[in-house]
Amino acid sequence: LLSLGSKGAFVSVTPDAQRLQQLSSSECNMAMSQWDAGTQVHVPAFKIEHGGVNANGAGDALFAGFSLAASSWGSKWKVCPLNAGTFASLVAWQRCDSKTRDGDGMRSAETLMDMIYDQKLPATL
């Protein structure tokens, strides 16, 4: 995962299928075990509509969100690299929003994943 700041993020899965298999061999990496080697996708950043932006910690939130999505939910949702990256971008979006960054009105991880699968995403930058 490469953060591109306000331009979103870039997800690149190793082209080495054997390495990918090794990385996803534990039970906690169910989502990643379904990924195709060599996949590359761009994920957009999401717009904060009301304008109250505080980007402090956005990169940390992006990487934490990606790590959670890549290592979880293999049995409930098919979390492909695009969805893992989108989830990560949504986590960073909440962190940058001055109204939700401290927990007030923050959506749960499951709600963010539902937003992806229901295609109810905020506007992109």
C-alpha positions as CSV (number, residue, x, y, z in Angstrom):
1,L,0.0,0.0,0.0
2,L,1.4,3.4,-1.0
3,S,-0.3,6.5,0.3
4,L,-0.8,9.2,-2.4
5,G,-2.2,11.8,0.1
6,S,-5.2,13.6,-1.4
7,K,-4.8,11.6,-4.6
8,G,-5.8,8.3,-2.7
9,A,-3.6,5.2,-2.5
10,F,-2.1,2.6,-4.7
11,V,-2.4,-1.1,-3.8
12,S,0.2,-3.5,-5.3
13,V,0.1,-7.2,-4.6
14,T,3.4,-9.0,-5.0
15,P,3.7,-10.7,-8.4
16,D,5.5,-13.6,-6.6
17,A,2.7,-16.2,-6.1
18,Q,4.8,-18.3,-3.7
19,R,5.6,-15.3,-1.5
20,L,1.9,-14.3,-1.5
21,Q,1.0,-17.9,-0.4
22,Q,3.5,-17.7,2.4
23,L,2.2,-14.3,3.6
24,S,-1.4,-15.5,3.6
25,S,-0.8,-19.0,5.0
26,S,-2.0,-18.2,8.6
27,E,-5.6,-18.3,9.7
28,C,-5.6,-14.5,10.3
29,N,-4.9,-13.8,6.6
30,M,-8.1,-15.3,5.1
31,A,-8.8,-12.2,2.9
32,M,-5.3,-12.0,1.5
33,S,-5.3,-15.7,0.6
34,Q,-7.9,-15.0,-2.0
35,W,-5.9,-12.3,-3.8
36,D,-4.3,-12.7,-7.2
37,A,-0.5,-12.2,-7.5
38,G,0.4,-9.0,-9.4
39,T,-2.8,-7.2,-8.8
40,Q,-2.5,-3.4,-8.8
41,V,-5.3,-0.9,-8.2
42,H,-5.7,2.8,-7.5
43,V,-8.1,3.8,-4.7
44,P,-9.4,7.4,-4.5
45,A,-9.4,9.6,-1.4
46,F,-12.8,10.7,-0.2
47,K,-14.0,14.3,0.1
48,I,-15.1,15.7,3.5
49,E,-18.2,17.7,2.6
50,H,-18.3,20.2,5.4
51,G,-14.7,21.3,5.0
52,G,-13.4,20.6,8.6
53,V,-10.2,18.7,7.7
54,N,-7.4,17.6,10.0
55,A,-5.0,15.3,8.2
56,N,-2.9,14.5,11.2
57,G,-2.7,10.7,11.5
58,A,-4.3,10.1,8.1
59,G,-1.5,7.9,6.9
60,D,-1.5,5.8,10.1
61,A,-5.2,5.4,9.7
62,L,-4.8,4.4,6.1
63,F,-2.3,1.7,6.9
64,A,-4.2,0.4,9.9
65,G,-7.4,0.1,7.9
66,F,-5.6,-1.7,5.1
67,S,-4.0,-4.1,7.6
68,L,-7.4,-4.9,9.2
69,A,-9.1,-5.5,5.9
70,A,-6.3,-7.6,4.4
71,S,-6.2,-9.9,7.5
72,S,-9.9,-10.2,8.3
73,W,-13.4,-11.0,7.0
74,G,-12.4,-13.8,4.6
75,S,-15.5,-15.8,5.5
76,K,-18.0,-12.9,5.6
77,W,-16.9,-10.8,2.6
78,K,-14.6,-11.3,-0.3
79,V,-12.1,-8.6,0.4
80,C,-10.1,-8.1,-2.8
81,P,-7.3,-5.6,-3.0
82,L,-9.6,-2.9,-4.3
83,N,-12.0,-3.4,-1.3
84,A,-9.1,-3.5,1.2
85,G,-7.8,-0.3,-0.2
86,T,-11.2,1.4,-0.3
87,F,-11.8,0.4,3.3
88,A,-8.4,1.9,4.2
89,S,-9.3,5.1,2.4
90,L,-12.6,5.2,4.3
91,V,-10.8,4.8,7.6
92,A,-8.4,7.7,6.7
93,W,-11.4,9.8,5.6
94,Q,-13.0,9.4,9.0
95,R,-9.7,10.3,10.7
96,C,-9.4,13.5,8.6
97,D,-13.0,14.6,9.3
98,S,-12.8,17.0,12.2
99,K,-16.4,15.9,13.2
100,T,-15.6,12.1,13.4
101,R,-11.9,11.9,14.2
102,D,-12.3,11.7,17.9
103,G,-15.0,9.1,17.9
104,D,-18.1,11.3,17.8
105,G,-20.2,9.9,14.9
106,M,-17.4,7.6,13.8
107,R,-18.7,4.5,11.9
108,S,-17.7,1.0,12.9
109,A,-15.4,-1.1,10.7
110,E,-18.4,-3.3,9.7
111,T,-20.4,-0.2,8.7
112,L,-17.5,1.0,6.5
113,M,-17.3,-2.4,4.8
114,D,-21.1,-2.3,4.3
115,M,-20.7,1.1,2.6
116,I,-18.3,-0.5,0.1
117,Y,-20.6,-3.5,-0.7
118,D,-23.7,-1.4,-0.8
119,Q,-21.8,1.1,-3.0
120,K,-22.7,4.0,-0.7
121,L,-19.4,5.8,-0.8
122,P,-18.8,9.5,-0.2
123,A,-17.7,11.7,-3.1
124,T,-14.1,11.4,-4.2
125,L,-11.5,14.1,-4.4
